[in-house]
């Protein structure tokens, strides 16, 4: 891709400050900027880099005021992060590997499967009976699609993905390498002799449209009914979603988070890494959960920020933690007071 600073500014609704004819061929980080690239400044912590960056063009906020001269051409915009996302998607689309609509000779496709003529199936992919795959979907090598699986239009399924029987994938979904959709839920009945008997998991998993699942994440099938990941949900790598969980629209969950069975997560919830959520509870819409927090009871207040384990209100946690760090000094002061009183 080659584009001038002015064309770039027009694309993202920005205003050029500097040379509008300079040519850009790709993005770069501000601290590693190279000539011919576009970078950005959104976090004030990175401002020192802007004065020495060799990037040709740098996106800045509309009201940014430099404290020293800047050699790069600036494009002033509103909401830098939003504009950067737009640009990266544009560059990504242009660099995206073109896949021809073809079925690799080593792919195994059951005769009853319905595969649209525009679908690409990679080497050693297995498509079982009664599978349906929609138009424009790309399936990379070594993917397994179990019987009765439905995959929508314009999906990308990366190498090694396993989708068990009866699961349904909506339109525009992205499943990264080695994620597993529809494995058995963790259901075992304790027996009198102390052993456990497996409980059959008869449900499925439903991913609605525009869902993205990170590498090595696992979404368990429901015991009965469906585990449901609603429209626009984004899961990071190494996320575990247990049986009969429902995750609301546009929720984002970072790596190594685990959500136990039958829990209901609301819309637009944000969870940091390594969050643990107990089973059979509910989390309201727009809740924010900080990394490594533990949610062991329902969060009913919409928009609440949570921290700690067990998690409680974020600001309360910060106040409590500030006191916790001072406990040794406070204990020493208490001992001194007791000594003085005992004299």
N, C-alpha and C positions, 0 to 999 in steps of 0.2 A: 504494500500500500504506500502510495506517495500522495501527500496532500499539503497545501500551503497553510501557513498560520491563519490566513484570512478565511480559507475554506473551512478550516477546523473551527474557527470562531463562529462562523455562520451555522455550522452543523449543530453546535451546542448552545447557541444563543449568547455568545460572549463578545467582549470588546477587546480588540487588539491594541496593545501598547508596545510599539516597537516595529520591527520589520514584518510587514504582512505577507511578504513574498517568500519567506524562508520555508524550505521544504522539510517535511516531517515524514519519516518512514516507519516509526514505531514508538512504543512507550519505554520509559525507564524510571527507576527510583531516583528521587532527587539527590540522594547522597552518592549515587553511581551514574549520574547523568552523562550522556555522551552526545556529541554533535549529531544533529539529525533526528533527535528523539524529543518527545514531549513528556514532561514530568508534571508534578503538582505539589502544592503546599496547602495542606488542610489543617495539620496539627502544628500549633505554635512551637512545639519542642523542636521541630525540624527547620525552623526559620534560619538558623546559622548556615545551613547547607545551600540556601538559595543564592547566597552572595558569591559562592565559589563554584556552583554547579555548572557543568559544561553542556547541559541540556539546551537545545536551541529554543524551546518554547516551554513555559511553565504556567500552569493554571493556578490562579490565586483567587481568593475571595474578592468580591466587588469592592470592599472597603479596606483591603490590605494596604498598609502604609509601610514601605521599606525604610529601614534605618540607614542603609548604605546603598550605593549604586549597584544595579543588577545588569549584567551583560545580556542575559537571555531576553527574548521577546516574551512579554506577559500577555496572557488572555484572562481578563477579569470576568468572573462569572458569579452567579448565585448558586450556593450549594455545591461546592467543589466535589465532594464525594459522589454526589449524584451524577455530575458531568463526567467524572473519571470512570464510573461504572459504565456509562453510555459509550465512552471511547474504547474501553477495554473490550466490551462486547462487539464493537465494530471491528476492531483489530482481530478479535478472535474469530469472527465470522469469515473474515478474509483469509485467515490462516488455517481454517478448519479443513482437515483432510477431506477431499471429495471422495465419496463412496458411490460406486456404481451399483445400480439395482441388479444384483446378481446373487445367486446361491452357489456357494463354494461346493465343488464336487464331493468334499468329505463331509458336508453337512448331512445329517440324517433327519429327514422330514417325513412324518407319517402321512399316508395317503389321504387321510381325512382332515388334515390341517388346512386352514384357509390362510394363505400368505399372499398379501397384495403384491401385484407385479412390480411395484416400486420399492419393495423391501430388499435390503441387503442382509444376507446370512453368512457369517464368517465360518472359517474352517473348524471342523469338529464340533459344530453346534448340533444339539439334539432338540428336535421339535416333536413332542409326543402327539397322540391322537386328539383331534377336535380342538387343537390350538387355533386361535385367530390372531393375526398380526395386521395392524392397520397400515395405511399408506405412509410412505416416507420414513418408516422406522428403520434404524440401523442396528443390527445385532452383530456384535463382534465375536471373535472365535471363542470356542469352549464355553458357550452359554448353554444352560439346560432350561427348557421350558416344559413343565409337566403337563399332563393331560388336562384339557379344558381351560388352560390358561388363556386369558385375553390380554392382548397388548394393543394399546391405542395407536393413534397416528403420531408421526414425527417424534417418536421416542428414540433415545440412545441407550443401548444396553451394552455396557463395556465388558471386556473379557472376564470369564470366570463367574459371571452372575448365575445364581441358581434361583429359579422361581418354581415353587412346588405347585402341585395340582390345584386347580379351581381358583387360583388367585387372579385378580383383575387389576390391570395397570391402565391408568387413564392416558389422555393425550398429552404430548409434550413432556413426558417424564424422563429423567436422567437417572440411571442406575449405574453407579461406579463399580469398579472391579471387585469381584468376590463378595459382594453383598448377597444376603440370602433372604428371600421373601417367602414366607409361608412354612418355615420349619415348625415343628411341634412346640406348643406351649409347654411350660414347665408344670405339668400336672401329674401328681402321683398321690395315691391314697395310702395312708399308713395302715399296715396290717397288724394283727394281734401279736405276731412273732417279731415285730420290730422292722420288718422289711417293708418295701413300698411297691404297690402295684400301679402300673402305668394307666392313666385315664386317657382314653382315645380322644384325639383332638380332631373334631369333625368339621370345623369351620374353615374360613379362608382369610385372606388379607385383601383389602381393597385400597389401592392408591388412587386418589382422584387426580385431576389434571394438574400439570405443572409441578409435580412433586420431584424433589431431587434427594437421592439417598447416597451417602458417602460410602467409600470403600470399607469392606469388612463389617458393615453394620448388619444387624439381624432384626427382622420383624416377624414375630411368631404368629402363626395362624390362631384363630379363635378356637376355644373348646367347642362352642356352638355359636353360630352367627358369624360376625366378621370383626377382625381387627381393622380399624379404619384410619387411614392417614389422609386428611382432607386437603382440599385444593391449596396449592402454593406452599406447602410445608417443605422446609429444608432441614435435612438431618446431616450432620457432620460424619466423619469416619468413626468407626468403633462405637456406635450407639446401639443399645439393646432396647427393643420395644417388645413387651411381653404380650401374652394372649388377651384378646378382648379390650385392649387399650383403644381409645379414640383420641386423636390429636387434631385440634381445631385448625381452621384455615390460617395460613401465613405464619404459623409458629416456626421458630428456628431453634435448633437444639445443637449445642456444641459437643465435641468429642468425649467419649467415655462416659456419657450419661446413661443411666439405666432407669427405665420406668416399669414398675411391676404391674401385674395383671389387673385388668378391669378398671384401671384409672382413666379418668376423663380429663384431658388437658384442653383449655379453652383456646380461643382465637388469639393470634398475634402475641403469644407468650414467647419470652426469650429466656433460654436456659444456658448458662455457662457450662464449661467443661466439668466433668466428673460430678455432676449433680445426681443424687439418688432420690427417687420418688417411690414412696410406699404404694402398695396395691389398694384398690377399692376406695380411692379418694378422688376429689375433684379439685382442679386448679382453675380459677376464674380467668376471664379474658384479660389480656394485656399485662399479666403478671410478669415481673422480671426476677429471675433467680440467679444469684451470683454463683460463681464457680465453687465447687465442692460443698455446696449446701445440701442439706438433707431435709426433704419434705415428708413428714410422717403423719400429717393430718391435712384435711381439706383447707384450701385457701379460698375464701369466699369473697374477699374484697377485690374488685377489679382494679388493675393497675398497681397493685401493691408490689413493693420491692422487698425481696427476702434474702437473708444471709444466715450463715451458721448452720450447725447441725446439733439438735434439730433446728431448722430455720425459723427465724422470727424477723420482725420488721427491720429493714436494713439500717435505718438511722438508730434504732434502739441497740442493734448489734454494735455499731461503731462506738456509741457511748459506753456500752458495757465493756467492750474490748479495751477502750482507753483506760478504764478503771482496772481491768484485769492485769494490764501491763504494769500497773503501779502497785499491785498487791504486795510484793516483797517489801517495798519501802513503807507501805501503809502498815504492814505487820510489824516491822521494826519500830515504827513510831508508836504503835499500840503497846508493844512490850516496854518501851521506855516510859510511857505514861503509867503503865501498871507498876513499874519499879518505883516511880516517884510517889505513887499513891500508897505503896506498901511501906514506905519509910516511916 
